[in-house]
C-alpha cells in the first residue's frame, strides 16, 4: 500500500472544488502524481474511485491531502454482472456518489475516461448543471467504441456535452476525432487539448547529455515487463534482420518477470529461449530507476515497439538519458515529436519495419542526439502539467 504523509494542512486559495471520477486510481501512479501536484496548487479535490469487481481485493492507495476538505472516496465494489450491464453500472455509481457527497458544492467534474467515468460525469452534469471535462484514453477507443457499438450514440452525447476533452498525445486526439462525422469532428477538435503524462522527477533531475557518436557494436536497450503486448519477439527478429544486413549490435532486454508472472509464463519462456540462442542478447530482471539510468547511459538506442501503448513514459525516461528512440507507429507516443527528430516510429507487427527504423536512427544518430539536447523536458514535469490543468479548470468557471 502506498502511503504519503504531509506535515501540515492548508486551506484552498483557488476557491474551486474539483470532483475527479477515476476508476484506475488503484492501478496507476499517474493519477496520484497529478492529484498531489494539484493539491500543492491549493485546489480542493474529491477523488471518487469506482472499484471494479476484478479490483475488489486490491489494496487501496492512501493520500493525505494538504488542502482542507480534499479526500478520496472508494465505491462499494461493483458486482460481476456490472461488467455486462453498462447502464445499470452507471446509474448505480451515480446514485452512490450522490449519497456520499453534495454534488451541488462541486465546481468542475473531471473524469479519467470518457465512456465509463465520463458517463457518470455526464449524468451528474445534466442533473446538477455542472461543467465537466473528460480525458480520452486508449481504453475508450480500443475497447468501448469497438465492443459496445450499440452504445456509440450515447458515447457521442458524452463527448459533445463535455466542456473539454483531454488527450495524452496528438495521435490519440486525431484517432478519436476520426471516429465521428465531419461536423462533430470539428466541434470535438476545437475543444480538445493535448496534455502529456508526467515522468518520475528522478529522470528530469538526473538528465544526461547524449553521446554524439554511436558505438560499434550498436547497443540497443528496451525496458518493460515480458508481456506479449511489449513485442519483444518482434524486436529480436528485427535485430536478426539487422545482423544479416551486416550491422553489429548488442541487445539488452530489461524486465524479465518469469519468477513473478505466472499468467504470461509461456511468453517469458519464449523470450528467454530466443535470447539463449543468440549470444548477443542480454536479459536482465526489472531494475530500479537508478540502475536503469546507468544502463541507458551505456547504451545507444532505446527501442520499444508495443502493439498498444497508452503514452509510453519509458520513451521520455530514455530521452532524458540521451537515447534516440524507436517507438510504435500510430500509438500514444507517435507525433509527440516529428518523425525523425529524436527517433523513428515502426509498425509493431512488422520486424522489417522495426529493423528499418533502427537503421534510420543509426544513419541519423548525430542529428537526433543533437535534437535530444534541445528538448524542454519541463513539458513532462508533473508540477507544470498540474498548472496546465488548473488553468483549464479556471477557464470554465
C-alpha positions as CSV (number, residue, x, y, z in Angstrom):
1,X,0.0,0.0,0.0
2,X,1.4,3.4,-1.0
3,X,1.1,6.0,1.8
4,X,2.1,9.6,1.7
5,X,2.0,11.9,4.6
6,X,2.0,15.7,4.7
7,X,3.2,17.7,7.7
8,X,0.6,20.4,7.6
9,X,-2.8,21.3,6.3
10,X,-3.5,24.4,4.1
11,X,-6.8,26.0,3.1
12,X,-7.6,26.2,-0.6
13,X,-6.8,29.6,-2.3
14,X,-8.3,28.8,-5.6
15,X,-12.0,28.9,-4.5
16,X,-12.5,25.8,-6.5
17,X,-13.6,22.2,-5.8
18,X,-12.9,19.5,-8.4
19,X,-14.6,16.2,-8.4
20,X,-12.4,13.6,-10.0
21,X,-14.0,10.3,-11.1
22,X,-11.1,8.0,-11.6
23,X,-11.6,4.2,-11.9
24,X,-7.9,3.2,-12.4
25,X,-6.7,5.2,-9.4
26,X,-5.8,1.9,-7.7
27,X,-3.9,0.7,-10.7
28,X,-1.9,3.7,-11.9
29,X,0.6,6.1,-10.2
30,X,-0.2,8.7,-12.9
31,X,-3.2,10.0,-11.1
32,X,-1.7,10.3,-7.7
33,X,1.1,12.2,-9.2
34,X,-1.3,14.7,-10.8
35,X,-3.6,15.0,-7.8
36,X,-0.7,15.6,-5.4
37,X,0.6,18.5,-7.6
38,X,-2.9,20.0,-7.8
39,X,-3.0,19.7,-4.1
40,X,0.2,21.7,-3.9
41,X,-1.5,24.4,-6.0
42,X,-4.3,24.7,-3.4
43,X,-7.1,23.0,-5.3
44,X,-9.7,21.2,-3.2
45,X,-10.3,17.8,-4.7
46,X,-12.7,15.0,-4.1
47,X,-11.5,11.8,-5.8
48,X,-14.2,9.2,-6.3
49,X,-12.9,5.8,-7.3
50,X,-15.3,3.3,-8.8
51,X,-14.0,-0.2,-7.8
52,X,-14.5,-2.9,-10.4
53,X,-15.3,-6.4,-9.4
54,X,-11.8,-7.6,-10.5
55,X,-10.1,-5.0,-8.3
56,X,-12.3,-5.5,-5.2
57,X,-9.4,-7.1,-3.2
58,X,-6.6,-4.7,-4.2
59,X,-5.1,-2.6,-1.5
60,X,-6.3,1.0,-1.7
61,X,-4.0,3.9,-2.3
62,X,-4.0,6.4,0.6
63,X,-3.0,10.0,0.4
64,X,-3.2,12.8,3.0
65,X,-4.1,16.0,1.2
66,X,-2.9,19.3,2.4
67,X,-6.0,21.2,1.3
68,X,-8.9,21.2,3.8
69,X,-11.8,19.1,2.6
70,X,-9.9,17.1,0.0
71,X,-10.4,13.3,0.2
72,X,-10.5,10.0,-1.6
73,X,-13.8,8.0,-1.7
74,X,-13.8,4.4,-2.9
75,X,-17.1,3.0,-4.2
76,X,-18.5,-0.2,-3.0
77,X,-17.1,-3.0,-5.2
78,X,-19.2,-3.4,-8.3
79,X,-20.7,-6.7,-9.0
80,X,-19.6,-9.1,-11.7
81,X,-22.8,-8.5,-13.6
82,X,-22.0,-4.8,-13.9
83,X,-19.3,-5.7,-16.5
84,X,-22.1,-6.7,-18.9
85,X,-24.9,-4.3,-17.7
86,X,-23.4,-0.9,-18.6
87,X,-26.4,1.2,-17.9
88,X,-27.0,-0.4,-14.5
89,X,-23.4,0.2,-13.6
90,X,-23.5,3.9,-14.5
91,X,-26.8,4.5,-12.7
92,X,-25.5,2.6,-9.6
93,X,-22.4,4.8,-9.4
94,X,-24.3,8.0,-9.9
95,X,-26.7,7.1,-7.0
96,X,-23.8,6.1,-4.7
97,X,-21.9,9.2,-5.4
98,X,-25.0,11.4,-4.7
99,X,-25.3,9.7,-1.4
100,X,-21.7,10.3,-0.4
101,X,-21.2,14.0,-1.4
102,X,-23.1,17.2,-2.1
103,X,-22.7,17.4,-5.8
104,X,-24.1,21.0,-5.8
105,X,-20.9,22.1,-4.0
106,X,-18.7,20.9,-6.8
107,X,-17.4,23.4,-9.4
108,X,-15.8,21.1,-12.0
109,X,-16.1,17.4,-12.7
110,X,-13.1,15.7,-14.3
111,X,-13.4,12.1,-15.5
112,X,-10.4,9.9,-16.3
113,X,-12.2,8.0,-19.1
114,X,-14.8,9.2,-21.5
115,X,-17.1,6.1,-21.9
116,X,-17.1,4.9,-18.3
117,X,-16.3,7.6,-15.7
118,X,-17.3,10.2,-18.3
119,X,-20.8,8.7,-18.3
120,X,-21.1,9.3,-14.6
121,X,-19.9,12.9,-15.1
122,X,-22.3,13.4,-17.9
123,X,-25.3,12.2,-15.9
124,X,-24.3,14.4,-12.9
125,X,-23.7,17.4,-15.2
126,X,-27.2,17.1,-16.6
127,X,-28.9,16.8,-13.2
128,X,-26.8,19.5,-11.4
129,X,-25.9,21.7,-14.3
130,X,-22.2,21.2,-13.7
131,X,-19.5,21.5,-16.3
132,X,-17.2,18.6,-16.8
133,X,-14.1,17.7,-18.7
134,X,-13.0,14.2,-19.7
135,X,-9.8,12.5,-20.5
136,X,-9.9,10.2,-23.5
137,X,-7.8,7.1,-23.3
138,X,-6.7,4.1,-25.3
139,X,-9.4,2.1,-23.4
140,X,-12.1,4.3,-24.8
141,X,-11.2,3.8,-28.5
142,X,-9.8,0.2,-28.4
143,X,-12.4,-1.2,-26.0
144,X,-15.6,0.7,-25.6
145,X,-16.0,2.1,-29.1
146,X,-15.0,-1.3,-30.6
147,X,-17.0,-3.6,-28.3
148,X,-20.1,-1.6,-27.2
149,X,-21.0,-0.4,-30.7
150,X,-24.7,-0.1,-29.8
151,X,-23.6,2.5,-27.1
152,X,-21.7,4.7,-29.5
153,X,-24.6,7.2,-29.8
154,X,-24.5,7.6,-26.0
155,X,-20.7,8.0,-26.1
156,X,-21.1,10.7,-28.7
157,X,-23.5,12.5,-26.4
158,X,-20.9,12.4,-23.6
159,X,-18.2,13.8,-25.9
160,X,-20.5,16.6,-27.2
161,X,-21.5,17.6,-23.6
162,X,-18.0,17.7,-22.2
163,X,-16.6,21.3,-22.0
164,X,-13.1,20.0,-22.8
165,X,-11.6,16.7,-23.9
166,X,-8.0,15.9,-22.9
167,X,-5.7,13.6,-24.7
168,X,-2.2,12.5,-23.7
169,X,-0.9,12.6,-27.3
170,X,-1.7,14.2,-30.6
171,X,-2.1,10.7,-32.1
172,X,-4.9,9.8,-29.8
173,X,-6.6,13.1,-30.5
174,X,-6.5,12.5,-34.2
175,X,-7.6,8.9,-33.9
176,X,-10.6,9.8,-31.7
177,X,-11.8,12.6,-33.9
178,X,-11.7,10.3,-36.9
179,X,-14.4,8.2,-35.3
180,X,-17.0,11.0,-36.0
181,X,-18.6,12.7,-39.0
182,X,-17.0,15.9,-40.2
183,X,-19.4,18.3,-38.4
184,X,-19.0,16.7,-35.0
185,X,-15.3,16.1,-35.7
186,X,-14.7,19.8,-36.0
187,X,-16.7,20.5,-32.8
188,X,-14.7,18.0,-30.8
189,X,-11.4,19.1,-32.3
190,X,-11.9,22.7,-31.2
191,X,-12.4,21.7,-27.5
192,X,-9.7,19.1,-27.5
193,X,-6.5,19.6,-25.5
194,X,-3.2,17.6,-25.5
195,X,-1.6,17.3,-22.1
196,X,1.2,14.7,-21.7
197,X,1.6,12.4,-18.8
198,X,4.5,13.3,-16.4
199,X,7.6,11.4,-15.8
200,X,9.2,10.4,-12.4
201,X,11.1,13.6,-11.2
202,X,14.3,11.5,-10.8
203,X,14.8,11.3,-14.6
204,X,14.3,15.0,-15.0
205,X,16.7,15.8,-12.1
206,X,19.3,13.4,-13.4
207,X,19.4,14.1,-17.1
208,X,22.4,13.0,-19.1
209,X,23.7,14.7,-22.3
210,X,23.5,12.5,-25.4
211,X,26.6,10.8,-26.9
212,X,27.2,12.3,-30.3
213,X,28.8,9.2,-31.7
214,X,27.2,5.7,-31.8
215,X,29.2,2.7,-30.6
216,X,30.3,-0.3,-32.5
217,X,28.7,-2.7,-31.9
218,X,25.5,-0.7,-31.6
219,X,24.0,-1.1,-28.1
220,X,20.2,-1.3,-28.2
221,X,18.1,-1.5,-25.0
222,X,14.5,-2.0,-24.1
223,X,12.7,-2.0,-20.8
224,X,9.3,-3.4,-19.7
225,X,7.6,-6.4,-18.4
226,X,8.0,-9.5,-20.6
227,X,4.4,-9.4,-21.9
228,X,3.1,-10.3,-25.4
229,X,2.0,-6.6,-25.9
230,X,5.6,-5.4,-25.4
231,X,6.5,-7.3,-28.6
232,X,10.0,-8.3,-27.5
233,X,9.9,-11.2,-30.0
234,X,9.4,-8.7,-32.8
235,X,12.4,-6.6,-31.6
236,X,14.6,-9.7,-31.5
237,X,13.5,-10.7,-35.0
238,X,14.3,-7.1,-36.2
239,X,17.7,-7.4,-34.7
240,X,18.2,-10.7,-36.6
241,X,17.4,-8.8,-39.8
242,X,19.9,-6.1,-38.9
243,X,22.6,-8.7,-38.2
244,X,22.0,-10.2,-41.6
245,X,22.4,-6.7,-43.1
246,X,25.9,-6.5,-41.6
247,X,25.1,-4.3,-38.6
248,X,27.0,-5.5,-35.5
249,X,24.8,-5.0,-32.4
250,X,24.1,-6.0,-28.8
251,X,20.5,-6.1,-27.5
252,X,19.7,-5.7,-23.8
253,X,16.2,-6.8,-22.6
254,X,15.3,-5.4,-19.2
255,X,12.2,-6.6,-17.3
256,X,12.3,-10.4,-17.1
257,X,9.4,-11.3,-14.8
258,X,9.2,-15.0,-15.2
259,X,9.5,-15.6,-11.4
260,X,6.6,-13.4,-10.6
261,X,4.4,-13.5,-13.7
262,X,2.6,-16.8,-14.0
263,X,-0.1,-15.5,-16.3
264,X,2.4,-14.9,-19.1
265,X,4.8,-17.7,-18.2
266,X,4.9,-19.1,-21.7
267,X,5.7,-15.8,-23.3
268,X,8.5,-15.1,-20.9
269,X,9.9,-18.6,-21.6
270,X,9.7,-17.9,-25.3
271,X,11.7,-14.7,-25.0
272,X,14.3,-16.4,-22.8
273,X,14.7,-19.2,-25.3
274,X,15.1,-16.7,-28.1
275,X,17.8,-14.9,-26.1
276,X,19.6,-18.1,-25.2
277,X,20.2,-19.0,-28.8
278,X,21.7,-15.6,-29.6
279,X,24.8,-14.8,-27.6
280,X,24.5,-11.0,-28.4
281,X,21.2,-10.8,-26.4
282,X,21.4,-10.0,-22.7
283,X,18.4,-10.5,-20.4
284,X,18.0,-8.6,-17.1
285,X,15.4,-8.5,-14.4
286,X,13.5,-5.3,-13.8
287,X,15.9,-2.6,-12.5
288,X,15.4,0.3,-10.1
289,X,15.4,3.7,-11.8
290,X,19.0,4.5,-10.6
291,X,20.4,1.4,-12.3
292,X,18.2,1.8,-15.3
293,X,19.7,5.3,-15.9
294,X,23.2,3.8,-15.7
295,X,22.3,1.2,-18.3
296,X,20.7,3.8,-20.6
297,X,23.9,6.0,-20.4
298,X,25.9,3.0,-21.6
299,X,23.5,2.3,-24.5
300,X,23.0,3.9,-27.9
301,X,19.3,3.4,-28.8
302,X,16.1,2.7,-26.9
303,X,13.6,0.6,-28.8
304,X,10.1,-0.3,-27.5
305,X,7.6,-1.3,-30.2
306,X,4.5,-2.4,-28.2
307,X,1.3,-3.3,-30.0
308,X,-0.6,-0.8,-27.8
309,X,1.0,1.9,-25.7
310,X,-1.2,4.4,-23.9
311,X,1.5,7.0,-23.8
312,X,4.9,5.5,-23.2
313,X,6.7,7.2,-20.3
314,X,9.6,4.8,-21.0
315,X,10.4,6.8,-24.1
316,X,10.7,10.1,-22.1
317,X,12.9,8.3,-19.5
318,X,15.2,7.1,-22.2
319,X,15.3,10.5,-23.9
320,X,16.2,12.1,-20.6
321,X,19.3,10.0,-20.6
322,X,20.3,11.0,-24.1
323,X,19.0,8.0,-26.1
324,X,17.3,8.3,-29.5
325,X,14.2,6.1,-29.6
326,X,12.2,3.7,-31.8
327,X,8.5,3.7,-30.9
328,X,5.2,2.3,-32.2
329,X,3.6,4.0,-35.2
330,X,0.0,5.1,-34.5
331,X,0.2,4.6,-30.7
332,X,0.5,7.0,-27.8
333,X,4.0,8.5,-28.3
334,X,3.7,8.8,-32.1
335,X,3.7,12.5,-33.1
336,X,4.8,13.8,-29.7
337,X,7.9,14.7,-31.7
338,X,8.1,14.9,-35.5
339,X,9.1,11.7,-37.3
340,X,12.9,11.5,-37.4
341,X,13.5,14.3,-34.9
342,X,14.5,12.2,-31.9
343,X,13.7,8.8,-33.2
344,X,11.6,6.8,-35.7
345,X,8.2,5.1,-35.5
346,X,7.9,1.5,-36.6
347,X,5.0,-0.8,-37.4
348,X,4.7,-3.2,-34.5
349,X,3.7,-6.4,-36.3
350,X,6.4,-5.9,-39.0
351,X,10.0,-6.9,-37.9
352,X,11.3,-5.5,-41.2
353,X,9.7,-2.1,-40.4
354,X,11.3,-2.2,-36.9
355,X,14.7,-3.0,-38.5
356,X,14.4,-0.2,-41.0
357,X,13.5,2.3,-38.2
358,X,16.5,1.2,-36.1
359,X,18.7,1.5,-39.2
360,X,17.4,5.1,-39.8
361,X,18.3,6.0,-36.3
362,X,21.8,4.7,-36.7
363,X,22.2,6.6,-40.0
364,X,21.0,9.9,-38.5
365,X,22.4,9.4,-35.0
366,X,24.4,12.7,-34.8
367,X,21.4,14.9,-35.7
368,X,19.0,13.0,-33.4
369,X,21.2,13.3,-30.4
370,X,21.7,17.0,-31.2
371,X,17.9,17.4,-31.2
372,X,17.5,15.5,-27.9
373,X,19.8,18.0,-26.3
374,X,17.3,20.8,-27.2
375,X,14.2,19.1,-25.6
376,X,12.4,21.1,-23.0
377,X,11.6,18.3,-20.5
378,X,9.6,20.7,-18.4
379,X,6.6,19.6,-20.5
380,X,6.9,16.2,-18.8
381,X,7.1,17.5,-15.3
382,X,4.1,16.9,-13.1
383,X,4.1,20.4,-11.5
384,X,4.0,22.0,-14.9
385,X,1.2,19.6,-16.0
386,X,-0.8,20.4,-12.9
387,X,-0.6,24.1,-13.7
388,X,-2.0,23.4,-17.2
389,X,-4.9,21.6,-15.6
390,X,-5.5,24.3,-13.1
391,X,-5.7,26.9,-16.0
392,X,-8.1,24.5,-17.8
393,X,-10.4,24.4,-14.7
394,X,-10.3,28.1,-14.2
395,X,-11.2,28.8,-17.8
396,X,-14.5,27.0,-17.2
397,X,-15.5,28.8,-14.0
